[in-house]
Amino acid sequence: MKTFRSATFLVAVLLGAMWYGLDNAPATGRTSSPPKPPVYVSDFDIDVELPQSGIQKPEDDPGNLASHLVELMSTKLVIALQKAGYSATRMHEGDARPDSGVQIRGLFAEVDEENHWRRAVIRSATDSGKMEALVAVANLSKPEQALYEIAPLPGNEDRPGAVITLSPYVPLTKYDLSKDADENVFKGIAPRVVNDLTDLLNRNPAAITQ
C-alpha cells in the first residue's frame, strides 16, 4: 500500500510539473503580429502638359487635375493605413525625411507605343488615357534610392512625359487606372497597398529595423 501511494504521489508531481511547464513555456507555436511601424506617405510624381490656349474653367486645368490625382492617392492611403492600425503621416515635397519607419512613395507612369515607360502626363479634363500607379515601400533607416532615371535616349530630356528607366533595385507594385480616375478608384487601390505592406512586415518583421 505504501508503494502504491508513493507511486501515485510521484505521478501527481510529474503531471503538475508538466502543466506548469506548458503554462510557463514560451509560446513558440503561437504567432503574433509584429508591432506596426510609423508609415509616411509621400506625394506621387506626375507630369502636366500646359494647354496652348487659355483655360475656361478651373476644373479643366491640367495642373489642378494632376494635383487632384496626387491628393486622392495620398489621402486615401493615409486613411487606409490608419484604419489598419498604422500611425500614418503624409509627406509633401520638401519635408525632411525621417530616420526610421516606412515610406510609401511612387509615381504615375504610362507605357508608350514603343513599350517605353514614361512619366504619366495629364493634358486635359477629358484625358482618360491609361496609366499605372507604381508603388514602392522603403525602409527609412536605409539610404534613399531613386525609383527611376531619365532614359539615355536621343532627344530624351527631363521634361513632362520623359522616357524613364525603372530602378532594378527598388521593387515596384503596379496598379492600373485611368487619368480621369475618381475617388472610388483610389479607395480600391489604397487597401491593396496596405495589405501588401502588412504581408511584407508579417513575413519579414525585421525588414524595417535592419
SULQUI-V89216 format. One line per field, one symbol per residue. ss: DSSP state (H for helix, E for strand, C for the rest). phi: phi as a letter, one per 30 degrees, with the letter a starting at -180 (. if undefined). psi: psi as a letter, one per 30 degrees, with the letter a starting at -180 (. if undefined). A space follows every 10 residues. Layout:
ss = ???
phi = ???
psi = ???
//
This chain:
ss = CHHHHHHHHH HHHHHHHHHH HHHHCCCCCC CCCCCCCCEE EECCECEECC CCCCCCCHHH CHHHHHHHHH HHHHHHHHHH HHHCCCCEEE ECCCCCCCCC CEEEEEEEEE ECCCCCEEEC EECCCCCCCE EEEEEEEEEC CCCCCCCEEE CCCCCCCCCC CCEEEECCCC CCEEEEEECC CCHHHHHHHH HHHHHHHHHH HHHCHHHHCC
phi = .ddddddddd dddddddddd dddcdedddc cbddddddbc ccdddacbcd ddcdcdbedc dedddddddd dddddddddd ddddjddcbd ccejddddca jcccblacbb cddcicdbdd cccadcdcdd abcccbcbdd dcedcddabd ddceidbdbe iddbcdddcc dbccbdacdc ecedddddde dddddddddd dddbedeccc
psi = eeeeeeeeee eeeeeeeeee eefflkiffk kkklkklkkk jkklkllkjk lellkekeff jeeeeeeeee eeeeeeeeee eeeggljkkk klkfkkklfl akkklalkll kafggkklkk kkelfgjglk lkjjkkkkjf flkkkkfllk kilkfklilk gkkljkkffj kkkkkkllfg kaeeeeeeee eeeeeeeeee eefifgegf.
//
